[in-house]
Amino acid sequence: MSDVVLRVQGITRSFVDADARVDVLRGVDLELRRGECVALVGASGSGKSTLLHILGGLDQPTTGTVQAAGRAWTQMSESERSAHRNQQLGFVYQFHHLLAEFTAQENVAMPLFIRRVPVGQAQARAAQVLDAVGLAHRLGHSPGELSGGERQRVAVARALVTQPACVLADEPTGNLDRENARAVFALLRQLARDQGTSFLIATHDMELAAQTDRVVRMNAGVVTSG
């Protein structure tokens, strides 16, 4: 099996706005290997979030090919894309997007519930992953009872609960103070090493980006280094 978990070749993405064409991505090539922790950096508007959405199968490129865990998004139906995304990818965002009415354990188990995994099995797996991110003592707490750093750790656990090949993280520390940002970033790096999960992390924080295995720089829709 190839150790490349994400591969994009010649990706472009254009939009038409008020009869004007806007080229957001302009020929992006990128590979992410198993267990790599890679930072994606660039100014606002450089195309980082658009690229992550395309990598995750949430948006389609105008031209080019995207393979996630060995399968091309364009060769799958919408239902197949949804299933592949649930099985192979995890997502973490700047804001945790936890469901307020559910406990930490239930939030983490949600992707497994969607897979129709039996409740007891899903909750056991959720508890295991919450333990891995240092929150074994917070299983029954709601998001409102957790600190900002703890909520983002729950979001990381939710992304990992399906044992994905890769996690795509869009500014995962952007809503945290410096101490919590460092702690969450260190957690992502540790999980990449321990579990072999790949992480592609879009961030503005160059101090944190420098701690990853590799830094990929974007400028005006083009990968300029990395």
C-alpha positions as CSV (number, residue, x, y, z in Angstrom):
1,M,0.0,0.0,0.0
2,S,1.3,3.5,-0.9
3,D,2.2,5.7,2.1
4,V,0.7,8.7,0.3
5,V,-2.6,9.5,1.9
6,L,-3.4,12.6,-0.1
7,R,-2.3,13.6,-3.5
8,V,-3.4,16.6,-5.6
9,Q,-2.2,17.3,-9.1
10,G,-2.8,20.4,-11.1
11,I,-5.7,21.7,-8.9
12,T,-7.3,24.9,-10.0
13,R,-10.5,26.5,-8.5
14,S,-12.2,29.5,-10.1
15,F,-15.3,31.4,-9.2
16,V,-17.4,33.9,-11.2
17,D,-18.2,37.0,-9.2
18,A,-20.1,39.9,-10.8
19,D,-19.2,38.6,-14.2
20,A,-15.5,38.6,-13.3
21,R,-13.5,35.3,-12.9
22,V,-11.6,34.8,-9.7
23,D,-8.8,32.2,-9.7
24,V,-8.5,31.0,-6.1
25,L,-6.2,28.1,-6.8
26,R,-3.8,28.0,-9.7
27,G,-2.2,24.7,-10.4
28,V,-1.6,23.2,-7.0
29,D,0.4,20.0,-6.6
30,L,0.8,18.4,-3.2
31,E,1.4,15.1,-1.5
32,L,0.9,14.1,2.1
33,R,2.4,10.9,3.5
34,R,1.3,8.6,6.2
35,G,2.2,10.0,9.7
36,E,3.3,13.4,8.4
37,C,2.4,16.5,10.3
38,V,2.5,19.3,7.7
39,A,1.7,23.0,8.2
40,L,-0.1,24.9,5.4
41,V,0.8,28.6,5.7
42,G,-0.1,31.8,3.8
43,A,-1.8,35.1,4.1
44,S,-5.6,35.3,4.3
45,G,-7.0,34.8,0.8
46,S,-4.1,32.7,-0.4
47,G,-6.3,29.7,-0.9
48,K,-5.6,27.6,2.2
49,S,-9.2,26.9,3.2
50,T,-10.4,26.3,-0.4
51,L,-7.6,23.8,-0.8
52,L,-8.6,22.0,2.4
53,H,-12.2,21.8,1.3
54,I,-11.2,20.3,-2.0
55,L,-8.9,17.8,-0.3
56,G,-11.7,16.8,1.9
57,G,-14.2,16.3,-0.9
58,L,-16.3,19.2,0.3
59,D,-15.8,21.1,-2.9
60,Q,-14.8,20.2,-6.4
61,P,-11.8,21.6,-8.3
62,T,-12.3,23.4,-11.6
63,T,-9.5,21.2,-13.0
64,G,-7.1,18.7,-11.7
65,T,-7.3,15.5,-9.7
66,V,-7.5,14.7,-5.9
67,Q,-6.9,11.3,-4.4
68,A,-7.7,10.7,-0.7
69,A,-6.5,7.4,0.7
70,G,-6.0,6.0,-2.8
71,R,-9.3,7.0,-4.3
72,A,-10.2,9.9,-6.5
73,W,-13.1,12.0,-5.4
74,T,-14.3,12.5,-9.0
75,Q,-14.7,8.7,-9.4
76,M,-17.2,8.4,-6.6
77,S,-20.9,9.1,-6.3
78,E,-22.0,11.6,-3.6
79,S,-22.9,8.7,-1.3
80,E,-19.6,7.0,-1.9
81,R,-17.8,10.3,-1.2
82,S,-19.7,10.7,2.1
83,A,-18.8,7.2,3.2
84,H,-15.1,7.6,2.2
85,R,-14.9,10.9,3.9
86,N,-16.3,9.4,7.1
87,Q,-13.9,6.4,7.0
88,Q,-10.7,8.1,5.9
89,L,-10.7,11.7,6.9
90,G,-11.1,13.8,10.1
91,F,-11.8,17.5,10.3
92,V,-10.9,20.1,12.9
93,Y,-11.8,23.8,12.6
94,Q,-11.0,27.0,14.3
95,F,-14.3,26.8,16.2
96,H,-14.9,23.4,17.7
97,H,-18.5,23.0,16.4
98,L,-19.5,20.7,19.3
99,L,-23.2,20.0,19.9
100,A,-24.1,21.8,23.1
101,E,-26.8,19.3,24.1
102,F,-24.5,16.3,24.1
103,T,-21.6,15.3,26.4
104,A,-18.0,15.2,25.3
105,Q,-18.2,11.4,24.9
106,E,-21.4,11.7,22.8
107,N,-19.9,14.4,20.6
108,V,-16.8,12.3,20.0
109,A,-18.9,9.2,19.3
110,M,-21.1,11.0,16.7
111,P,-19.2,10.0,13.6
112,L,-19.5,6.4,14.8
113,F,-23.2,6.8,15.4
114,I,-23.5,8.0,11.8
115,R,-21.8,4.8,10.7
116,R,-24.4,2.9,12.8
117,V,-21.8,1.4,15.1
118,P,-23.6,0.0,18.2
119,V,-23.9,2.6,20.9
120,G,-21.9,0.8,23.5
121,Q,-19.0,0.1,21.1
122,A,-19.1,3.7,19.9
123,Q,-19.0,5.1,23.4
124,A,-16.2,2.8,24.4
125,R,-14.1,4.0,21.4
126,A,-14.9,7.6,22.2
127,A,-13.8,7.2,25.8
128,Q,-10.5,5.6,24.5
129,V,-9.8,8.6,22.3
130,L,-10.7,11.1,24.9
131,D,-8.3,9.4,27.2
132,A,-5.6,9.8,24.5
133,V,-6.1,13.5,24.4
134,G,-6.1,13.8,28.2
135,L,-9.8,14.2,28.8
136,A,-10.7,10.8,30.4
137,H,-12.1,12.8,33.4
138,R,-14.4,14.9,31.2
139,L,-16.5,12.2,29.4
140,G,-19.8,13.3,30.9
141,H,-19.3,17.1,30.7
142,S,-21.1,19.2,28.2
143,P,-19.2,21.7,26.0
144,G,-20.5,24.5,28.2
145,E,-18.7,23.0,31.1
146,L,-15.3,22.8,29.3
147,S,-12.6,25.4,28.8
148,G,-11.7,26.5,25.3
149,G,-8.7,24.3,25.1
150,E,-10.7,21.3,26.4
151,R,-13.4,21.9,23.8
152,Q,-10.8,21.9,21.0
153,R,-9.3,18.7,22.4
154,V,-12.8,17.1,22.2
155,A,-12.9,18.3,18.6
156,V,-9.6,16.6,17.9
157,A,-10.8,13.4,19.5
158,R,-13.9,13.5,17.3
159,A,-11.7,13.8,14.2
160,L,-9.7,10.8,15.3
161,V,-12.4,8.5,16.5
162,T,-12.8,6.8,13.2
163,Q,-9.1,6.1,13.0
164,P,-8.8,8.2,9.7
165,A,-5.8,8.1,7.4
166,C,-5.6,11.9,7.6
167,V,-6.9,14.9,9.6
168,L,-7.5,18.2,7.9
169,A,-7.3,21.1,10.4
170,D,-8.2,24.7,9.5
171,E,-6.7,27.1,12.0
172,P,-7.3,24.7,14.9
173,T,-5.6,26.9,17.4
174,G,-6.8,30.3,16.0
175,N,-9.4,30.7,18.7
176,L,-7.1,29.7,21.6
177,D,-4.8,31.7,23.9
178,R,-1.0,31.0,23.4
179,E,-0.7,28.4,26.1
180,N,-3.7,26.4,24.9
181,A,-2.6,26.8,21.3
182,R,0.8,25.3,22.1
183,A,-0.8,22.5,24.0
184,V,-3.2,21.6,21.2
185,F,-0.5,21.8,18.5
186,A,1.8,19.6,20.6
187,L,-1.1,17.1,20.9
188,L,-1.5,17.0,17.1
189,R,2.2,16.3,16.6
190,Q,2.2,13.6,19.2
191,L,-0.8,11.9,17.8
192,A,0.8,11.9,14.3
193,R,3.8,10.1,15.8
194,D,1.9,7.7,18.0
195,Q,-1.0,6.7,15.7
196,G,0.5,7.2,12.2
197,T,-2.3,9.6,11.4
198,S,-1.4,12.4,8.9
199,F,-2.2,16.0,9.7
200,L,-2.4,18.9,7.3
201,I,-2.8,22.0,9.4
202,A,-3.6,25.4,8.0
203,T,-2.3,28.1,10.3
204,H,-1.1,31.7,10.5
205,D,1.1,30.9,13.4
206,M,4.7,30.5,12.1
207,E,6.1,29.6,15.5
208,L,3.8,26.6,15.7
209,A,4.2,25.8,12.0
210,A,8.0,25.5,12.5
211,Q,7.4,22.6,14.8
212,T,5.8,20.4,12.1
213,D,7.6,17.9,9.8
214,R,7.2,20.2,6.8
215,V,5.9,23.6,6.0
216,V,4.0,24.2,2.7
217,R,3.6,27.8,1.8
218,M,0.8,29.2,-0.4
219,N,0.7,32.6,-2.1
220,A,-2.1,33.8,-4.3
221,G,-3.4,30.3,-5.0
222,V,0.0,28.7,-5.7
223,V,2.2,26.4,-3.6
224,T,5.5,28.3,-3.5
225,S,7.5,26.0,-1.3
226,G,7.2,22.7,0.7
